[in-house]
């Protein structure tokens, strides 16, 4: 009989569980720490939002030059 709350059965079941996901693992660019491979699936609107931000900041900058 083991002492404490955990038993060998519970520990072995937890260790045997593996999370299998369909998301790609690793990096989009192998040598870069950013972005992760699942960045495009998690944030699909990122290119659109970035383009809008660049346009808005560009217009603001051009209005300051006038």
C-alpha positions as CSV (number, residue, x, y, z in Angstrom):
1,X,0.0,0.0,0.0
2,X,1.4,3.3,-1.0
3,X,1.3,6.4,1.2
4,X,-0.1,9.8,0.2
5,X,-2.7,10.8,-2.4
6,X,-0.9,9.7,-5.6
7,X,-0.6,6.1,-6.7
8,X,1.5,4.5,-9.3
9,X,-1.6,4.0,-11.5
10,X,-2.4,7.7,-11.6
11,X,1.2,8.8,-12.3
12,X,1.6,6.3,-15.1
13,X,-1.7,7.3,-16.8
14,X,-0.7,11.0,-16.7
15,X,2.7,10.2,-18.3
16,X,1.2,8.1,-21.0
17,X,-1.2,10.8,-22.2
18,X,0.1,12.8,-25.1
19,X,-1.5,15.8,-26.7
20,X,-1.8,15.4,-30.4
21,X,-2.7,18.6,-32.3
22,X,-3.1,19.3,-35.9
23,X,-1.3,22.6,-35.5
24,X,2.2,22.7,-37.1
25,X,5.1,22.7,-34.6
26,X,8.4,24.6,-34.8
27,X,9.0,27.9,-36.6
28,X,8.1,29.4,-39.9
29,X,11.7,30.5,-40.3
30,X,14.0,27.9,-38.9
31,X,16.6,30.2,-37.5
32,X,14.2,32.8,-36.2
33,X,12.7,32.8,-32.7
34,X,9.5,34.4,-34.1
35,X,6.9,33.7,-35.4
36,X,5.8,30.2,-34.3
37,X,4.5,27.9,-37.0
38,X,0.9,28.2,-35.9
39,X,1.0,32.0,-36.1
40,X,-0.9,32.1,-39.4
41,X,-3.7,29.8,-38.1
42,X,-4.1,31.7,-34.8
43,X,-4.1,35.2,-36.3
44,X,-5.5,35.0,-39.9
45,X,-6.3,38.7,-40.0
46,X,-2.8,39.8,-39.1
47,X,-1.7,40.8,-42.7
48,X,-4.9,42.9,-43.1
49,X,-4.6,44.6,-39.8
50,X,-0.9,45.3,-40.4
51,X,-1.6,46.8,-43.8
52,X,-4.3,49.1,-42.3
53,X,-1.9,50.2,-39.6
54,X,0.8,51.0,-42.1
55,X,-1.7,53.1,-44.2
56,X,-3.0,55.0,-41.3
57,X,0.4,55.8,-39.8
58,X,1.6,56.7,-43.3
59,X,-1.2,59.1,-43.8
60,X,-0.6,60.6,-40.4
61,X,3.1,61.1,-41.2
62,X,2.3,62.7,-44.6
63,X,-0.1,65.1,-43.0
64,X,2.5,66.2,-40.6
65,X,4.9,67.0,-43.4
66,X,2.5,69.4,-45.1
